[in-house]
Structures are given as C-alpha cells and as structure tokens.
Amino acid sequence: MNEREFTSLINSPADVRYNYFIKRVADYEEVWVIVDENNNVMLTKDDEGRDLIPMWPFKAFADYCIEESMINCSSEAIDLSEFMDEFLPDIENYEILPSVFWNLEDSGVLTVKDLLRDLNNELLSYK
C-alpha cells in the first residue's frame, strides 16, 4: 500500500473504514491488534465507558495507532479462524466490543454478533 492510499483510508469516515476492514480481513485472513509486553491485548473505552478492543486489517494501520505513551506495545496478527472462533466469543463473554479500524479519532463500534455476521457474509461471497 502506498502512502497516498494509506492517508486516504486512515482519514476516511468510520463506515468506509469498516467496509474496507471486512473485505481486507476476508482477503488476507488475519486481523491486527495491539498487545503489550505481556501479550495482553490493548483495551480502550468509548465516551459511554464501554470497553473496546481496537482492530485493523493491516499492520501499518495498527502501528500508526501505537502512541508514544504505549511503551513496549506492538502490533500482532490473529488468524481469521482463531479470531472468529475464539477471540470474538471470548471478548463477547467479557462484554467487550470490537472497535474496528480506529484512526486515533473514531472507529466502527458494534457488537460481536454484527461483526461476525458481516465477516461470514463476506466470506460466503468468496465461495
């Protein structure tokens, strides 16, 4: 991805970034998150105080969102099968919401069920 495409995407509205996330995650079969030195996934909160886990379609976007205060944090890929079968059900059990394609300002926040539905629908179009 070139710098122009990166800049265009990172500055796109949340719904555009969400649709891009769904398509690219289905294409490349991995999701990127930020983890700390103990391999704990980064959590954030929204304005309503809900716990969120930011996630991205590519490493470059996750790395862009690692702020200076996030010492010893790095981006890590999760295989799509593991993401859908284990990761998402686990965060749902803890009432954590997916924060899709955060750009340091906003993201697509939705339920695990909605994210799974959209990923499954996209994957069905590949068959």
C-alpha positions in Angstrom: 0.0 0.0 0.0 1.4 3.4 -0.9 1.4 6.4 1.3 -1.4 8.1 -0.6 -3.8 5.1 -0.2 -2.8 4.8 3.5 -3.6 8.5 4.2 -6.8 8.4 2.3 -8.0 5.3 4.2 -6.9 6.5 7.6 -8.8 9.7 7.0 -12.0 8.1 5.6 -15.2 8.0 7.6 -15.7 5.1 10.0 -18.2 3.4 7.8 -15.8 3.4 4.8 -13.0 2.1 7.0 -15.4 -0.6 8.4 -16.3 -1.9 4.9 -12.6 -1.9 3.9 -11.8 -3.8 7.1 -14.4 -6.5 6.3 -13.1 -7.0 2.7 -9.4 -7.0 3.5 -9.7 -9.2 6.6 -11.6 -11.7 4.4 -9.0 -11.5 1.7 -5.9 -11.8 3.9 -7.4 -13.9 6.7 -5.9 -12.0 9.6 -6.8 -9.2 12.0 -4.3 -6.9 13.7 -4.4 -5.8 17.3 -2.0 -4.1 19.7 -0.5 -6.0 22.6 1.7 -5.1 25.5 4.9 -6.8 26.6 2.9 -9.5 28.4 0.9 -10.2 25.2 -2.3 -8.6 26.7 -4.5 -7.1 24.0 -4.9 -3.3 24.3 -8.3 -2.1 25.6 -9.7 1.4 25.3 -13.0 2.9 26.4 -15.6 4.9 24.5 -17.4 8.0 25.6 -20.0 5.8 27.3 -17.4 4.0 29.3 -17.7 0.7 27.4 -14.6 -1.4 27.0 -13.4 -1.7 23.4 -10.6 -3.6 21.6 -9.3 -1.8 18.6 -8.5 -3.9 15.5 -7.2 -3.3 12.0 -7.0 -5.0 8.6 -3.2 -4.4 8.2 -0.2 -4.0 10.4 0.6 -0.5 9.1 -2.7 0.8 10.5 -2.2 -0.8 13.9 1.3 0.6 14.1 0.1 4.0 13.2 -2.2 3.9 16.3 0.5 3.0 18.7 1.0 6.2 20.7 4.2 7.3 22.4 2.6 6.6 25.8 2.2 2.9 24.8 5.7 1.8 25.8 6.5 -1.8 24.9 3.4 -2.3 22.8 3.5 -3.8 19.4 1.0 -5.0 16.7 0.2 -8.6 16.4 -1.8 -10.6 13.8 -4.6 -13.0 14.7 -5.5 -15.7 12.2 -9.1 -15.1 11.0 -10.3 -18.6 12.0 -9.0 -18.1 15.6 -10.4 -14.5 15.6 -13.9 -15.7 14.7 -14.0 -18.9 16.6 -12.2 -18.0 19.8 -11.2 -14.3 20.1 -14.6 -12.7 19.4 -16.6 -15.1 21.5 -14.1 -14.5 24.4 -14.4 -10.7 24.2 -18.2 -11.1 24.0 -18.2 -13.1 27.2 -16.4 -10.1 28.9 -18.8 -7.6 27.3 -16.0 -6.0 25.3 -17.0 -4.5 22.0 -14.9 -4.5 18.8 -13.6 -1.1 17.7 -13.0 -1.6 14.0 -10.3 0.4 12.2 -9.6 3.1 14.9 -7.7 6.0 13.4 -6.9 7.8 16.7 -10.2 9.7 16.5 -13.1 7.3 15.8 -13.9 3.7 14.8 -16.8 1.4 13.9 -18.0 0.2 17.3 -20.5 -2.7 17.1 -21.5 -5.9 18.7 -19.5 -9.1 18.2 -22.6 -10.7 16.6 -22.8 -7.9 14.0 -19.1 -8.2 13.2 -19.3 -12.0 12.9 -22.4 -11.7 10.6 -20.6 -9.2 8.3 -17.4 -11.3 8.2 -19.4 -14.5 7.5 -21.4 -12.8 4.7 -18.2 -11.5 3.1 -16.6 -15.0 3.3 -19.7 -16.6 1.7 -19.2 -14.4 -1.3 -15.8 -16.0 -1.8 -17.2 -19.5 -2.3 
